[in-house]
Amino acid sequence: MNELAGEAAGAPAESGLPESVREVPVPPEPRILVVSSDTAEARAVARGLARAGTRAAAVSPGEVAAWDEAIVQAVDVFVVVAAVLDDPQMALLERIRERSPTAEIVVVSPDPAVEDTVQAVRAGVHSVLRAPALPDELALEVTKALARRRWAKQRLRVLARVQGSGR
């Protein structure tokens, strides 16, 4: 069993909700993508995550940009590895957020400037780690991101049920 799934199964339930709504289904394999214009670097980060117990696939920003919305929405966590947080990287972050509002985004950058970090957070990034991030440190951040993603999706399902029931 993936250690990420084990942590999610023990996540605290929101009080006051029926048991059927509180249960958060744990996907058998979370969909985690490492995105970098340097494919060797993306693969190295994905291998590091695998050694830490988290499976991930490595892709380029161009591949993500070419995917349709349904594919992007199926991704749980994007780990964006960027040498610098420049305009093209910020555009990628904004495009991911537009196409998949509940996806979690973690950025790994060698020396992110404060202004760039603030701009990344405004683009929907939750975590910015300094590169090189240790595999265990990144895996922990991905674990937290997966938990946030599951709770966001659960909240959307509950809202849809409430709105559908006419309350």
N, C-alpha and C positions, 0 to 999 in steps of 0.2 A: 504494500500500500504506500502510496506517495505520502511523505510526511506532511506535505501541504494539506492534503485532504484530511488527514487526521486532526490537524488543528482546527480546520473549518467545522468538522463535525462536532467539536466541543465548544463552538462559539456560543456566547450567551444568547438566549432567546429574548426577544422583545416582550415585555410584560403586557398582559392584556389581550394578546392575540390568540386566536384558537390554535391548538396544537398543529393542525394541518397547515396553517399559514406560517407558523414559526419554523417548521422544518425547512432547512435550506438544502436543496439537493446538491451533493458534491459531485462535480463532473469527474469521470474516471481519469481524464487527463486534461488539466488546464491547458489552454492554448496561450503559450508565451512566445513572443517573437523578439529576437534581438535584431535591431535595425542599425546598420552602419554602412557608410559608403565604402569602408574598408572591409571587404568580405572576410579576409583572414582574421581581422580583429573581431568581427561579429561571430565567427565560428569559435574563436578562442573563448569569448565570453560565454557562448552557449555551452562549450565543453566544461568551463568552470562551474556553471550552474548545474550541469549534469553531475559533476563530481560532488556537488553539495546536495544532490538529491532532487533537483528540479529540472525537468525536461524542457528544452526550449529549441526553437528553430532559428537559424540565422538567415536574414534577408537583407536586401538593399533598399534604400529609400525609393528607388525607381519602381521596384516590385510592389511596394505598398501603394504608391501613387496609382499604379495601373489596375489595382484590384477594384472590383465593384464594392458597393456599400455593404452588401450582405456578407462578403468575406471579411471585411474590416470589422464589422460588428461582431463576428464570431470570435475575434481575438479577445482574450481576457486582459493580458498585460503586454504592453509594448515597452521594451527596454531599448531606449535610443542612446547609442554610443556616439558621441560627437566630439571631435577634436576642439571645435569652438562652437559656441551657440550663436551662429551668424543668422542672417536673414533666411537663407534656404532651410536651415534647421528649424527655425521658428515657424516657417510656413508649413513644414512637415508636421510639427506638433499641432498646429492649429487645424490642419486638414484631418489629422487623426481624430481630434476632439470633435470636429464638425460631423464626421462620418460615423463616429462611435462614441456618443456622449458618456456611456458608462464604462468604457475601457479605461484602465489605469495606465498611466505613463510614468516611467521611471527614466530619468536621464543620468547618464554617466559621462562626465567631462573632466579633462585634466585640471583645468583651472578656471572654473566658471566665475565670471565677474558678477558682482552683486546685482548690477542692472540687468544682466542677462538672466540670472536666476529669477528675479522678480518678473521679467517678461515671460519666462517659461511657466511660472506658476499661473500667471494670467492666461496663458494658453492652455491651461488644464493639467499641467504636470503637478504631481503630488510630491515627488521626491527628486532631489538633485544630489547625486553622490559624486565625490571627487574620484577621478580615475588615477591610478588603477584601483578599482574597488576589489576588495577581497571576495572570493566566491561566496563565502559564508555570509558576509555582510550584504552582498547583493541578493543572495537567496532569502535572507530574512526580510529584506525590503520587498521582494517579489511576494513572499508569503503574506505580508501585510496588505499589499496591493490586491492580491487575490481575495482576501477577506473583505476588503472594501468593495470590490467588484460584485461579489456574491450578495452583500447586503444591499447594494444599490439596485441590483436586478430584483431582489426580493421585495424591496420597497415599491418598485414599479409594478410588480405583479399584484401586490396588496392594493395599491391605488387603482389599478385597472379593475380589480374585483369590486372595490367599494363603489367606483363610478358606474360599473356595470349593474350593480344591484340597486342603483337609484337612491342611495343614501345621501 
